[in-house]
Amino acid sequence: MYRSFFIFAILILGIILGLVGCNDIPADRTYALWLDHAPTGSDWDRALPREVNVRGGRPHKLRSFTDIDEDTVHTSTASCHHGSRVPEPVPVDIRAFYTDHDLFLRLKWEDATRDQSMLDWLFNGEKWQNTGQLEDGFGLLWDAQGRFNNFSCSYACHINDFGVNQDSFHASNKMRMVQEKTWLDLWNWKAARTAALGFADDRYLDFNGMHGDTPGELFTENSRAHLSNWDGVQPFGEEDVPIYDAERMPADEGFRPPGTVAPGYLVKRPVAGRADVLAVSRYEQGHWIVTLRRALQTGDPHDVVFVPGDEMGVAFGLALMDHSLYEHYASNTTERLVLLKR
């Protein structure tokens, strides 16, 4: 087995050297090799890995600080919504293959906690209570038009308001393009809201913010306060209740044993261009492993096109969420995906 792996690695290196000649092999590339079939587990084991480090987030740990004082805030509060400077970077192992029709992209990273619920509800035998749990996730941004030099996630990071008040910080964050008439392709995987249905949300980002490739809302808050605009009641707050249970039946009807769970969000299955990116995900031995599949060319005007043999490839940025909606790790290096000519 080790001998075959060594031979395979030498073959890959030979292909790359043949493409770049005597020049140095670019260090910012994720290389995808051609296959005549969808990649198997052994294919992924032999794939050429690219480690992308994402920085600046706040890890979700089983045990967190119990006491936060002003000095702690001063030394650890984030300078932007990516979070604290204290945590170490998170390395993400990225591997890729392609066939005549599809791209396969696999991401693997370490995560101490499996956060796969999003504001779910729990019935304690007397009333519904919100768990306050958030989900893991990631976003891939593609410079589909090839408009930016040294592209990274920073091209889509725009903070409208940020401030610190004693032991908390607040930020009103709107991810959007700073320049008009520019856009990025966005693939957004959510451990609770998209993973169960096997997709990553296919969207795009422009000067006005984020949009689905197919218009419409996929995620609806399962909150009576949100639906009814109850005065003084915060959605998912102490006095709020869910509208539906996990079976999509009215949550205020029928008997339920203690421990019954209801989703925090109701999710519609995507259609048309919103459903272009398929995702298979699993959590094992403290790692998330997510494999994405998308056609090389979808025909959607807001989708990146992957061209085998294009030596420059497509630049991308990666943002990683760990039990958070806003504070996320992000890559700050220029990364490119190159589909090696078969």
C-alpha positions as CSV (number, residue, x, y, z in Angstrom):
1,M,0.0,0.0,0.0
2,Y,2.8,2.4,0.9
3,R,4.6,1.6,-2.3
4,S,1.6,2.4,-4.4
5,F,1.0,5.6,-2.5
6,F,4.6,6.6,-3.1
7,I,4.3,5.9,-6.9
8,F,1.1,7.9,-7.0
9,A,2.7,10.8,-5.3
10,I,5.7,10.8,-7.7
11,L,3.2,10.7,-10.6
12,I,1.4,13.8,-9.3
13,L,4.7,15.6,-8.8
14,G,5.8,14.7,-12.3
15,I,2.6,16.1,-13.8
16,I,2.9,19.4,-11.9
17,L,6.6,19.7,-12.8
18,G,5.7,19.1,-16.4
19,L,3.3,21.9,-16.4
20,V,5.4,24.5,-14.6
21,G,8.8,23.5,-16.1
22,C,11.9,24.4,-14.1
23,N,10.1,27.2,-12.2
24,D,9.2,26.8,-8.6
25,I,5.9,25.1,-7.9
26,P,3.4,27.8,-6.8
27,A,2.7,27.4,-3.1
28,D,-0.8,28.9,-3.2
29,R,-2.4,26.2,-5.3
30,T,-4.9,23.5,-4.7
31,Y,-4.5,21.0,-7.5
32,A,-7.3,18.9,-8.9
33,L,-6.6,15.7,-10.9
34,W,-8.9,14.2,-13.5
35,L,-10.7,11.0,-12.7
36,D,-13.1,8.9,-14.9
37,H,-15.3,8.3,-11.8
38,A,-16.5,10.1,-8.7
39,P,-13.6,9.9,-6.1
40,T,-13.6,7.0,-3.7
41,G,-12.2,7.0,-0.1
42,S,-8.9,5.6,-1.4
43,D,-8.7,8.3,-4.1
44,W,-9.1,11.0,-1.4
45,D,-6.4,9.3,0.7
46,R,-4.0,9.7,-2.3
47,A,-5.0,13.2,-3.3
48,L,-2.6,16.0,-3.2
49,P,-3.4,18.1,-0.1
50,R,-3.3,21.8,0.3
51,E,-3.3,23.2,3.8
52,V,-5.1,26.6,4.1
53,N,-4.8,28.3,7.4
54,V,-7.7,30.4,8.5
55,R,-7.2,33.0,11.3
56,G,-9.0,35.3,13.6
57,G,-12.0,33.4,14.9
58,R,-13.2,32.4,18.3
59,P,-13.1,28.6,19.0
60,H,-16.1,27.0,20.7
61,K,-14.8,24.9,23.5
62,L,-16.5,22.6,26.0
63,R,-15.3,24.9,28.8
64,S,-15.1,28.7,28.5
65,F,-14.1,31.6,30.6
66,T,-16.3,32.0,33.7
67,D,-15.1,35.4,34.7
68,I,-14.5,38.2,32.2
69,D,-12.9,41.4,33.5
70,E,-11.9,44.7,31.7
71,D,-8.3,43.6,31.3
72,T,-9.4,40.3,29.6
73,V,-11.5,42.3,27.2
74,H,-8.7,44.8,26.5
75,T,-6.3,42.0,25.5
76,S,-8.6,39.6,23.7
77,T,-11.5,41.6,22.1
78,A,-11.5,41.4,18.4
79,S,-10.4,44.3,16.2
80,C,-13.0,43.3,13.6
81,H,-15.8,40.7,13.5
82,H,-13.4,37.9,12.7
83,G,-12.9,37.6,16.5
84,S,-10.0,37.5,18.9
85,R,-6.4,37.5,18.0
86,V,-5.7,35.0,20.7
87,P,-6.7,31.7,19.1
88,E,-4.3,29.8,17.0
89,P,-4.9,29.5,13.2
90,V,-7.1,26.5,12.1
91,P,-5.5,24.5,9.3
92,V,-8.0,23.2,6.7
93,D,-7.0,20.3,4.6
94,I,-8.3,20.9,1.0
95,R,-8.2,18.3,-1.7
96,A,-9.8,18.2,-5.1
97,F,-10.6,16.0,-8.1
98,Y,-12.7,16.6,-11.3
99,T,-14.3,14.4,-13.9
100,D,-15.4,15.4,-17.4
101,H,-18.5,17.1,-15.9
102,D,-18.0,17.8,-12.1
103,L,-15.7,19.2,-9.6
104,F,-15.2,17.4,-6.2
105,L,-13.8,19.5,-3.4
106,R,-13.1,18.1,0.1
107,L,-12.5,20.2,3.2
108,K,-11.3,18.7,6.5
109,W,-10.6,20.5,9.7
110,E,-10.4,19.9,13.5
111,D,-13.2,21.1,15.6
112,A,-13.5,20.1,19.3
113,T,-17.3,20.4,19.3
114,R,-19.9,19.2,16.9
115,D,-22.2,22.1,16.6
116,Q,-25.0,20.9,14.5
117,S,-28.1,22.7,15.8
118,M,-29.3,26.2,15.2
119,L,-31.3,27.8,17.9
120,D,-33.2,24.5,18.5
121,W,-36.0,24.3,21.0
122,L,-36.2,21.8,23.9
123,F,-39.4,20.8,25.7
124,N,-38.8,20.4,29.5
125,G,-42.1,18.7,30.2
126,E,-43.9,22.1,30.9
127,K,-42.7,24.6,28.4
128,W,-40.5,25.1,25.4
129,Q,-37.1,26.6,26.0
130,N,-34.6,27.7,23.4
131,T,-31.1,26.1,23.6
132,G,-29.3,29.1,22.1
133,Q,-27.1,26.7,20.3
134,L,-25.4,27.9,17.0
135,E,-24.0,25.9,14.1
136,D,-20.6,25.3,12.5
137,G,-20.1,26.2,8.9
138,F,-17.9,27.7,6.2
139,G,-18.1,29.9,3.2
140,L,-16.1,29.7,0.0
141,L,-15.8,32.9,-2.0
142,W,-14.7,32.6,-5.7
143,D,-13.3,35.4,-7.8
144,A,-15.3,34.1,-10.7
145,Q,-14.5,37.1,-12.9
146,G,-10.8,37.1,-12.2
147,R,-11.1,40.8,-11.3
148,F,-8.8,41.0,-8.2
149,N,-5.1,40.8,-7.7
150,N,-3.9,38.9,-4.6
151,F,-7.5,37.9,-3.9
152,S,-8.6,37.0,-0.4
153,C,-11.7,37.2,1.8
154,S,-10.8,40.8,2.6
155,Y,-12.5,41.9,-0.6
156,A,-15.8,41.0,0.9
157,C,-15.3,42.1,4.5
158,H,-17.1,45.4,5.2
159,I,-18.0,46.5,8.7
160,N,-20.6,49.2,9.0
161,D,-20.3,49.6,12.8
162,F,-18.0,48.3,15.5
163,G,-17.6,49.1,19.1
164,V,-16.5,47.9,22.5
165,N,-18.4,48.4,25.7
166,Q,-16.8,47.0,28.9
167,D,-17.0,43.2,28.6
168,S,-18.8,43.0,25.3
169,F,-18.4,44.1,21.7
170,H,-21.0,44.8,19.1
171,A,-20.7,44.9,15.3
172,S,-23.3,45.4,12.6
173,N,-21.7,43.5,9.8
174,K,-22.7,43.4,6.2
175,M,-20.7,41.3,3.9
176,R,-20.7,43.0,0.5
177,M,-18.4,44.2,-2.2
178,V,-16.9,47.6,-1.9
179,Q,-16.8,48.2,-5.6
180,E,-19.9,48.4,-7.8
181,K,-20.3,46.1,-10.8
182,T,-18.3,43.4,-9.1
183,W,-19.4,40.1,-7.7
184,L,-18.2,36.9,-6.1
185,D,-19.6,33.4,-6.2
186,L,-20.4,32.2,-2.7
187,W,-20.8,28.6,-1.4
188,N,-22.1,28.5,2.1
189,W,-22.3,25.2,4.1
190,K,-24.2,25.1,7.4
191,A,-23.9,22.2,9.7
192,A,-27.5,22.4,10.8
193,R,-29.4,24.2,8.1
194,T,-27.9,22.7,4.9
195,A,-26.1,19.6,5.9
196,A,-29.2,17.5,6.6
197,L,-30.5,18.1,3.1
198,G,-27.1,17.5,1.4
199,F,-26.3,20.9,-0.1
200,A,-24.3,24.1,0.3
201,D,-26.2,27.3,-0.3
202,D,-25.2,28.6,-3.7
203,R,-25.3,32.4,-3.6
204,Y,-23.4,35.4,-4.9
205,L,-22.1,38.6,-3.3
206,D,-22.2,42.1,-4.8
207,F,-22.3,45.7,-3.8
208,N,-25.7,45.3,-2.2
209,G,-24.9,42.2,-0.2
210,M,-25.7,38.5,-0.5
211,H,-28.2,37.0,-2.8
212,G,-29.4,33.5,-3.7
213,D,-28.7,32.3,-7.2
214,T,-32.4,31.6,-7.2
215,P,-34.5,34.2,-5.4
216,G,-36.4,33.3,-2.3
217,E,-35.7,32.5,1.4
218,L,-34.7,29.0,2.3
219,F,-34.4,29.5,6.1
220,T,-37.4,30.6,8.2
221,E,-37.3,31.3,11.9
222,N,-39.4,28.8,13.8
223,S,-40.4,31.5,16.3
224,R,-43.9,32.6,17.3
225,A,-42.5,36.0,18.3
226,H,-40.8,36.5,14.9
227,L,-44.0,35.5,13.0
228,S,-46.3,37.6,15.1
229,N,-44.1,40.5,16.1
230,W,-45.0,40.2,19.8
231,D,-44.4,43.4,21.6
232,G,-41.5,43.1,24.1
233,V,-40.8,39.4,23.2
234,Q,-37.5,38.6,21.6
235,P,-37.5,35.9,19.0
236,F,-36.0,32.8,20.5
237,G,-36.1,34.5,23.9
238,E,-37.5,33.3,27.2
239,E,-41.1,34.0,26.5
240,D,-41.0,32.8,22.9
241,V,-42.2,29.4,21.6
242,P,-41.8,27.4,18.4
243,I,-44.5,27.3,15.8
244,Y,-43.8,23.7,14.6
245,D,-42.2,20.6,16.1
246,A,-39.7,18.4,14.3
247,E,-42.5,16.7,12.4
248,R,-43.8,20.0,11.2
249,M,-46.9,19.7,13.4
250,P,-48.1,22.6,15.5
251,A,-45.9,22.8,18.6
252,D,-48.7,23.8,20.9
253,E,-50.8,20.7,20.2
254,G,-50.6,17.2,21.5
255,F,-48.6,15.4,24.2
256,R,-44.8,15.6,24.2
257,P,-42.4,13.9,26.6
258,P,-39.6,15.9,28.3
259,G,-36.6,16.2,26.0
260,T,-38.6,16.7,22.8
261,V,-36.7,18.8,20.3
262,A,-38.0,21.3,17.7
263,P,-35.9,23.0,15.1
264,G,-34.9,26.6,15.4
265,Y,-35.2,27.1,11.6
266,L,-37.5,25.5,9.0
267,V,-35.5,24.8,5.8
268,K,-36.8,24.5,2.3
269,R,-35.0,22.2,-0.2
270,P,-33.2,24.4,-2.7
271,V,-34.2,24.4,-6.4
272,A,-32.7,25.4,-9.7
273,G,-29.5,27.5,-9.4
274,R,-29.6,27.5,-5.6
275,A,-29.1,23.7,-5.6
276,D,-26.0,23.5,-7.7
277,V,-23.6,22.6,-4.9
278,L,-24.1,19.2,-3.4
279,A,-22.6,18.4,0.0
280,V,-21.8,15.2,1.9
281,S,-20.7,15.8,5.5
282,R,-19.6,13.8,8.5
283,Y,-18.1,14.5,11.9
284,E,-15.6,11.9,13.1
285,Q,-12.7,11.8,15.6
286,G,-12.9,15.5,16.3
287,H,-13.0,16.6,12.6
288,W,-15.5,17.9,10.1
289,I,-15.1,16.3,6.7
290,V,-17.3,18.0,4.0
291,T,-17.2,17.0,0.3
292,L,-18.7,19.3,-2.2
293,R,-19.7,18.5,-5.8
294,R,-20.6,21.0,-8.5
295,A,-20.7,21.0,-12.3
296,L,-17.7,22.5,-13.9
297,Q,-20.0,24.8,-15.7
298,T,-23.6,25.4,-14.6
299,G,-24.8,28.0,-17.1
300,D,-25.8,30.3,-14.2
301,P,-24.5,33.8,-14.8
302,H,-23.4,34.1,-11.2
303,D,-21.5,30.8,-11.0
304,V,-17.7,30.4,-11.4
305,V,-16.6,28.3,-14.4
306,F,-13.8,25.7,-13.8
307,V,-11.6,25.2,-16.9
308,P,-9.3,22.1,-17.0
309,G,-5.8,23.1,-18.0
310,D,-6.1,26.7,-17.0
311,E,-2.7,27.2,-15.2
312,M,-3.9,30.2,-13.3
313,G,-7.0,28.5,-12.0
314,V,-9.6,30.4,-9.9
315,A,-8.8,32.4,-6.8
316,F,-10.8,31.7,-3.7
317,G,-11.1,32.7,0.0
318,L,-12.3,30.5,2.9
319,A,-14.1,31.6,6.0
320,L,-14.8,29.1,8.8
321,M,-17.5,29.4,11.5
322,D,-17.3,27.6,14.8
323,H,-20.6,27.8,16.7
324,S,-21.1,31.4,15.5
325,L,-23.0,33.5,13.1
326,Y,-20.6,36.4,12.9
327,E,-17.2,35.8,14.4
328,H,-15.3,33.6,11.9
329,Y,-11.9,32.5,10.9
330,A,-10.8,33.6,7.5
331,S,-8.0,33.0,5.0
332,N,-5.8,36.0,4.3
333,T,-3.6,34.4,1.7
334,T,-4.2,34.2,-2.1
335,E,-5.4,30.7,-2.8
336,R,-6.1,29.2,-6.2
337,L,-7.8,26.0,-7.5
338,V,-6.1,24.6,-10.6
339,L,-7.6,21.7,-12.6
340,L,-4.6,20.0,-14.0
341,K,-4.9,19.1,-17.7
342,R,-5.6,15.3,-18.1
